[in-house]
Amino acid sequence: MKMLLTGGAGYVGSACLRWLIKQGHDPIAYDDLSTGNRAAVPNPARLVVGDILDQEKVEHTIRTHDIETVMHFAAVASVPESIAQPDLYWRVNVLGTKSLLDAMVACEVKTIVFSSTAATFAFTEEMPITEASPQLPETPYGTTKLACEWIIKEYARAYDMGYTIFRYFNACGADAGGDYGENRPEESHLIPLIFAAALGKRDTLKVFGNDFDTRDGSCVRDYIHNDDLAQAHQLAAETLQPGMGRDYNLGSGIGTTVLEVVQACERVTQLSIPYEIAGRRPGDPATLIASSEKAKQELGWKPQYTTVEPIAQTAWDWHSKHPDGYAS
Ligand SMILES: NC(=O)c1ccc[n+]([C@@H]2O[C@H](COP(=O)([O-])OP(=O)(O)OC[C@H]3O[C@@H](n4cnc5c(N)ncnc54)[C@H](O)[C@@H]3O)[C@@H](O)[C@H]2O)c1
């Protein structure tokens, strides 16, 4: 299937692109490279450099490549940055999604798979979080991603489109072989930050909060390998039809504390990870754990990674081989 992957040079998008090629599909990345990497797309012919807000260019790309379906990964996606710059988040995430949908309507592309997030859910004590859990985001990142969900649903109803919304929990890990992995200009994700500290690329890891109501006081999160996310995208695209509306939470269903992730990374690297306890960050709930039963039952999704240590091993294979990211 010919697919357009906005944000397809980014961390999750490029992992999906590489996965889809292996499954015999024909994906094209459309990415402005603001945080993505050319080198994450194995064949340069599969990358179109452009902004999702440039509707004309999106339409041209869809027509030139006979695109049948869209996977929409492109976004700005950092909670702290969204609190400092909500204007950027509303422009890229919400107006960018609207522009993409307008291009799809103009080109009569009827199906979209959208990357949403656990950050759209309300802070809740009830775990795991299901698709029926209340969505009440606490940060501009979460608010704008929820607004994208709404606009997609409204366009689908008006223009007979089909959608699958995936809400990922914490995406992590790297391709087997260590050739492709996580590499952003400004890193805010835990596992790459841990390995940067292990490799002496930054002084000390900051653990934000050790006074949460969790087993060791640090935040509990649900870590899901990129290849498992990619498998879900493949299954969704292959079954999506106009008129369909589906939403799924994607996580491992296992909660791991920040300090447990640090310990898993120490076992993987055989190195001591220097860390310090810092204050809580705004917008950080104590615990986020997904229920992904719906994706398993309806899509036949079978995630391969269930614990954090093998995921950390794949990430370490990448970081230790590429200490300066794709530049090394
Ligand atoms: N990484 C996670 O843990 C996680 C969790 C939940 C949801 N998500 C969602 O998954 C998606 C991908 O996240 P990621 O971690 O791969 O981030 P990323 O920053 O690696 O990827 C985003 C990509 O979008 C591109 N992009 C940004 N603005 C663009 C624009 N205006 N036009 C074209 N391209 C643009 C960037 O260059 C980058 O390649 C995002 O939508 C994010 O909200 C990620």
The ligand as a Gaussian input file, in Angstrom:
#p B3LYP/6-31G(d) Opt

LIG

0 1
 N        7.811000       9.359000      21.695000
 C        6.792000       9.091000      22.514000
 O        6.974000       8.514000      23.590000
 C        5.376000       9.442000      22.124000
 C        4.339000       9.135000      23.020000
 C        3.029000       9.459000      22.667000
 C        2.759000      10.029000      21.452000
 N        3.772000      10.348000      20.594000
 C        3.445000      10.987000      19.321000
 O        4.117000      10.286000      18.282000
 C        4.469000      11.184000      17.231000
 C        5.934000      11.032000      16.911000
 O        6.695000      11.347000      18.073000
 P        8.275000      11.136000      18.115000
 O        8.627000      10.747000      19.484000
 O        8.677000      10.281000      16.979000
 O        8.775000      12.625000      17.888000
 P        9.858000      13.188000      16.874000
 O       10.100000      14.608000      17.259000
 O       11.018000      12.266000      16.771000
 O        9.080000      13.130000      15.491000
 C        8.225000      14.158000      15.024000
 C        8.557000      14.381000      13.559000
 O        7.686000      15.361000      13.017000
 C        8.451000      16.270000      12.235000
 N        7.733000      17.540000      12.211000
 C        7.512000      18.393000      13.247000
 N        6.817000      19.461000      12.807000
 C        6.581000      19.261000      11.483000
 C        5.922000      20.020000      10.487000
 N        5.352000      21.205000      10.756000
 N        5.863000      19.529000       9.239000
 C        6.450000      18.337000       8.922000
 N        7.098000      17.587000       9.837000
 C        7.161000      18.044000      11.089000
 C        9.803000      16.340000      12.944000
 O       10.856000      16.793000      12.113000
 C        9.986000      14.897000      13.373000
 O       10.636000      14.138000      12.372000
 C        4.064000      12.567000      17.710000
 O        2.823000      12.881000      17.112000
 C        3.911000      12.424000      19.208000
 O        2.955000      13.320000      19.710000
 C        5.089000      10.062000      20.908000

